[in-house]
Amino acid sequence: MKMKFQVFPPHEFVMDEIEAREWSRPQFMAMTGFSFHESQMFLAGGLRVDLKVAKRLARAFGGSVELWLRLQRSHDAGVQEKRKR
């Protein structure tokens, strides 16, 4: 039996972390090196986690670069699976 699980987009994990750490938008931008536009795009789900973004997120939140890339790949695979149904 195939186990099903819900996969969340990486920006949702980040939003939860920002809230837990009580960071402001400027603090998030300082920790990640994102511009205002990049932070806005990312938090809205419009900026994918590529190598550059993964390095920034790993530096700001911890975890490895590979972890952040895997989160994006898992989300992408979940979206593709839903489309097939």
Secondary structure as the mmCIF struct_conf table of DSSP 4:
data_model
#
loop_
_struct_conf.conf_type_id
_struct_conf.id
_struct_conf.beg_label_comp_id
_struct_conf.beg_label_asym_id
_struct_conf.beg_label_seq_id
_struct_conf.end_label_comp_id
_struct_conf.end_label_asym_id
_struct_conf.end_label_seq_id
HELX_RH_AL_P HELX_RH_AL_P1 PRO A 10 ARG A 21
TURN_TY1_P TURN_TY1_P1 GLU A 22 GLU A 22
HELX_RH_AL_P HELX_RH_AL_P2 ARG A 25 THR A 32
HELX_RH_AL_P HELX_RH_AL_P3 PHE A 36 LEU A 43
TURN_TY1_P TURN_TY1_P2 ALA A 44 GLY A 45
BEND BEND1 LEU A 47 LEU A 47
HELX_RH_AL_P HELX_RH_AL_P4 LEU A 51 PHE A 61
BEND BEND2 GLY A 63 GLY A 63
HELX_RH_AL_P HELX_RH_AL_P5 VAL A 65 LYS A 84
#
